[in-house]
Amino acid sequence: MGMNKWRILLFPFSLIYRIITIIRNKLFDWGIIPIHQIQLSSIGVGNLSVGGTGKSVFIDFLITNFKKEYDIAVLSRGYGRKTKGVLVADQISSSATIGDEPFQFFSKHKDVQIVVAERRLKAIKRLTQMNPKLELLLLDDVMQHRYVSPSILILTTTYDKPYFSDKLLPVGNLREIKSGAKRAEIILVTKCPDQLSEDKIKVISEKLNLTSIQQLFFTKIKYSPIIQNELVNIKLKNIKEHFVLVTGIADPDPLVKYFKTKGLIFTHLKFSDHHYFSANDLEKINKTRKSSKVITTEKDFTRLASLIEKESLFYIPIEMEFLNLEMEIKFMDYLKKKIQIN
């Protein structure tokens, strides 16, 4: 069955979902469901789409830049974890107990408090009790969690698959209608090409139909020229043999393209986002790789580290960059003014 036929069949469900999300948002807008303003300098990050918008890489960017100056914490839902309630990351935490993305943050930033909770308001109260000197809170995946309102809300959307070209679930990948983007004060277009013309920027800006108070910024992905694990770092240019690329993220295409531009020889095993690897998955990976290396993403590394021998499993570090230094400075200056940390 073709894609158009599937969309026709799914359209009634999309219409029902649209009505439900509109009513839910109106209940918040009208104050029938209360919204609690966070009494702490805070940055909320979210999206309209289901995964793959570069949200986690952006959170990592914020952690790296703000922890140098302020006492910060990160609050996430902990999607995919096998636990419930409010949990603070510690030395016995794993991707199973706090979720793969929070565990990735904790693994990279041991000096930052990482907390997961379904009920963010309850977690915020717990955080402020634990650390009265807390200066800045970063909230991951908070766009649709409207029970709390941060100092500023930032929406991430990708260059190749912007939300204005998408459709509502289940026909497309949007969690709510496009007008929900108006709640964000900053729109961050992620995964842009290295060179982006002023004309293209103008076209995207027009299609986003920004309000007078919204700010627009553009970022790109920067992959490391090395792969690494706990034992060793290896330059990509020195990898001549076949390896297996294992991904369990929403959008592995940029990484696949990057490896191909480097002339690397590999087999790609693609799994769903936040995938927990089973015994059958491991058997498939080992059958494919035989004795070769397994390279994966930072996020997937947290779930594969206990399944594959240390000397064979590697990940490639990833960072987010703005299109140019001038844009980054403008973004950081604007953000610091909005959160007003004394």
C-alpha positions in Angstrom: 0.0 0.0 0.0 1.4 3.4 -1.0 2.1 6.2 1.5 -0.8 8.3 0.2 -3.3 5.5 0.8 -1.9 5.0 4.4 -2.3 8.8 5.0 -5.9 8.6 3.8 -6.6 5.7 6.2 -4.9 7.4 9.1 -6.4 10.8 8.5 -9.5 10.2 10.8 -7.2 9.3 13.7 -5.1 12.4 13.0 -8.3 14.5 13.1 -9.3 13.0 16.5 -5.8 13.5 17.8 -5.9 17.2 16.6 -9.1 17.8 18.5 -7.7 16.2 21.7 -4.5 18.3 21.6 -6.3 21.5 20.8 -8.7 21.0 23.8 -5.8 20.1 26.1 -3.9 23.3 25.1 -7.0 25.5 25.5 -7.5 24.1 29.0 -4.0 25.4 29.9 -4.5 28.7 28.0 -7.8 29.4 29.9 -6.3 28.5 33.2 -8.6 25.5 33.8 -5.4 23.4 34.2 -3.0 25.5 36.2 0.5 26.4 34.9 3.1 26.9 37.5 5.8 29.5 36.8 9.1 28.1 37.9 10.5 30.4 40.6 14.0 29.8 39.5 16.0 30.9 36.4 15.2 28.2 33.9 15.5 27.2 30.3 13.0 24.8 28.7 13.8 22.8 25.6 11.3 20.9 23.5 10.0 20.2 20.0 6.8 19.6 18.1 8.0 16.5 16.5 8.6 13.0 17.8 12.3 12.8 18.3 15.3 13.5 16.1 15.5 17.3 16.3 18.8 17.6 18.1 17.4 18.4 21.5 19.8 16.3 23.5 22.9 17.7 21.7 21.5 21.2 22.4 21.0 20.4 26.1 24.6 19.2 26.2 25.7 22.5 24.7 23.8 24.4 27.4 25.3 22.3 30.2 28.8 22.7 28.9 28.4 26.5 28.6 26.5 27.3 31.7 28.1 25.0 34.3 31.3 27.1 34.0 29.5 30.1 35.6 26.5 28.8 37.5 25.3 26.1 39.8 23.0 24.2 37.4 20.8 21.1 37.3 19.0 19.2 34.5 15.5 17.9 34.8 14.2 15.3 32.3 11.3 12.9 32.0 13.7 10.1 31.6 11.9 8.6 28.6 12.3 4.8 28.3 13.5 4.2 31.9 12.3 1.2 33.8 11.6 3.2 37.0 9.1 5.6 38.3 9.0 8.8 40.4 11.7 11.3 41.1 15.3 10.0 40.8 18.6 11.8 41.2 21.4 10.3 39.1 24.2 8.7 41.1 27.0 6.2 40.7 24.6 3.2 40.5 22.4 4.9 37.8 22.1 3.4 34.4 20.2 4.0 31.2 17.6 1.6 32.5 17.0 3.5 35.8 17.1 7.1 34.5 16.8 6.9 30.7 19.5 6.9 28.0 19.7 10.7 27.5 19.9 11.7 31.2 22.5 8.9 31.7 24.5 10.3 28.8 24.4 13.8 30.4 25.4 12.3 33.8 28.3 10.3 32.3 29.7 13.4 30.6 28.9 15.9 33.4 29.5 14.3 36.8 29.6 17.8 38.4 26.0 18.6 37.4 22.8 17.3 39.1 20.7 15.2 36.7 17.2 14.5 37.9 14.4 12.5 36.2 10.7 12.7 37.0 7.3 12.3 35.2 5.9 15.1 37.4 8.3 18.0 36.9 6.8 20.3 39.6 7.4 17.7 42.3 11.0 17.2 41.1 11.6 21.0 41.1 10.5 21.2 44.7 12.8 18.3 45.6 15.7 20.0 43.7 15.4 23.3 45.5 15.2 21.5 48.9 18.3 19.5 48.0 20.3 22.5 46.7 19.1 25.9 47.9 22.0 27.5 46.0 20.8 26.2 42.7 21.0 29.0 40.1 19.8 27.6 36.8 17.5 24.7 35.8 17.6 23.1 32.3 14.3 21.3 31.4 14.6 18.7 28.7 11.6 17.7 26.6 9.2 20.2 28.2 7.3 21.6 25.2 4.1 19.6 25.9 4.5 19.4 29.6 2.7 22.6 30.3 2.2 22.1 34.0 5.4 24.1 34.5 6.6 27.3 32.7 10.3 28.0 32.4 11.9 31.5 32.2 12.3 30.9 28.5 11.2 28.1 26.1 13.3 27.0 23.2 11.9 24.9 20.3 14.2 22.7 18.2 13.3 21.8 14.6 15.5 20.3 11.9 16.6 21.9 8.7 15.7 18.9 6.5 12.4 18.1 8.3 11.0 21.4 9.8 7.8 21.2 11.7 6.0 23.6 9.2 6.4 20.8 6.5 5.1 18.0 8.8 1.7 16.7 9.7 0.0 15.7 12.9 0.3 12.2 14.3 -0.3 9.5 13.2 -0.2 10.8 9.6 3.0 12.7 10.3 5.3 13.2 13.3 3.9 16.3 15.0 2.8 15.9 18.7 0.6 18.9 18.5 -0.6 21.5 15.9 2.0 23.8 14.4 0.6 26.9 16.2 2.0 25.4 19.4 5.4 26.8 18.3 4.1 30.3 19.2 4.8 29.4 22.9 8.5 29.3 22.3 10.5 32.5 22.4 13.4 31.0 20.5 13.2 28.7 17.4 16.4 26.7 16.9 16.8 25.2 13.4 19.2 22.3 13.9 21.3 20.0 11.6 21.9 22.7 9.0 24.4 22.3 6.2 27.8 24.0 6.9 27.0 26.8 4.5 23.6 28.4 4.5 22.8 31.4 2.3 21.0 34.5 3.5 18.3 33.8 0.9 17.7 30.3 2.4 17.6 31.7 5.9 15.0 34.3 4.8 12.9 31.6 3.2 12.9 29.5 6.4 12.2 32.5 8.5 9.1 33.4 6.3 7.8 29.8 6.5 8.1 29.8 10.3 6.0 32.9 10.4 7.7 34.2 13.6 5.9 36.5 16.0 7.4 39.8 16.9 9.0 38.5 20.1 10.4 35.2 18.6 14.1 34.9 17.9 15.6 32.6 15.2 18.9 30.8 15.2 20.6 28.1 13.1 22.9 25.3 14.2 24.8 22.4 12.7 26.2 19.1 13.9 29.9 18.6 14.4 31.1 15.1 14.6 34.5 14.3 16.1 37.3 13.1 13.9 37.9 10.3 16.4 36.0 7.4 17.9 36.6 6.4 21.5 35.8 4.2 24.4 37.1 3.8 28.0 40.4 2.4 26.8 41.5 4.2 23.6 40.8 6.9 21.0 41.2 6.1 17.3 41.3 8.6 14.4 38.7 7.9 11.8 41.3 8.3 9.0 43.1 5.3 10.5 40.2 3.0 10.2 40.7 0.9 7.1 38.8 -2.2 8.0 35.0 -2.9 7.8 33.0 -2.1 11.0 29.4 -2.3 12.1 27.5 0.9 12.8 24.7 0.4 15.4 22.1 3.2 15.9 19.0 3.4 18.1 18.2 7.1 17.5 15.4 8.8 15.7 17.5 10.2 12.8 20.8 8.4 12.0 21.0 9.8 8.5 23.5 12.6 9.3 25.9 10.2 10.9 25.6 7.7 8.0 26.3 10.5 5.5 29.3 11.7 7.6 30.9 8.2 7.6 30.3 7.8 3.9 32.0 11.2 3.2 35.0 9.8 5.1 35.2 6.8 2.8 34.6 4.3 5.6 33.4 0.8 5.0 30.6 -0.3 7.3 27.3 -2.1 7.7 24.5 -0.1 9.3 22.2 -1.9 11.7 19.3 0.5 12.4 17.1 0.2 15.5 14.3 2.4 16.8 14.9 5.4 19.0 15.6 4.6 22.7 15.8 0.9 21.7 16.8 -1.5 24.4 18.9 -4.2 22.9 17.7 -7.8 23.4 19.6 -11.1 23.2 18.3 -11.4 19.6 19.6 -8.0 18.8 23.0 -8.8 20.2 23.1 -12.1 18.2 22.4 -10.1 15.1 25.1 -7.6 15.8 27.7 -10.2 16.6 26.8 -12.2 13.5 27.2 -9.1 11.3 30.4 -7.9 12.9 32.1 -11.2 13.5 35.4 -9.8 15.0 35.2 -6.3 13.7 34.6 -3.1 15.7 31.1 -1.8 16.6 30.7 2.0 16.4 27.7 3.7 17.8 26.4 7.0 19.1 27.0 8.5 22.5 23.4 7.7 23.5 23.5 4.1 22.3 26.8 3.5 23.9 25.2 3.8 27.3 22.9 0.9 26.4 25.5 -1.3 24.6 28.4 -0.9 27.0 27.3 -3.8 29.2 26.6 -6.1 26.2 29.8 -5.8 24.0 33.4 -6.2 25.1 35.1 -2.9 25.9 37.8 -3.2 23.4 35.4 -3.6 20.5 32.8 -1.0 21.2 33.3 2.6 20.3 31.2 5.8 20.1 31.7 9.0 18.1 31.4 12.2 20.1 29.0 14.8 18.7 28.7 18.6 19.4 26.3 21.3 18.3 27.7 24.5 16.7 26.0 27.7 15.5 26.5 28.7 11.9 29.1 31.2 13.0 30.6 32.7 16.1 28.6 36.0 15.8 25.3 34.0 15.9 26.5 32.0 19.0 27.5 35.2 20.8 24.1 36.8 20.0 22.3 33.7 21.2 24.2 33.4 24.5 23.8 37.1 25.2 20.1 37.0 24.6 19.7 33.9 26.7 21.6 35.3 29.7 19.5 38.5 29.6 16.3 36.4 29.6 17.2 34.1 32.5 18.6 37.0 34.6 20.9 35.1 37.0 22.4 37.5 39.6 
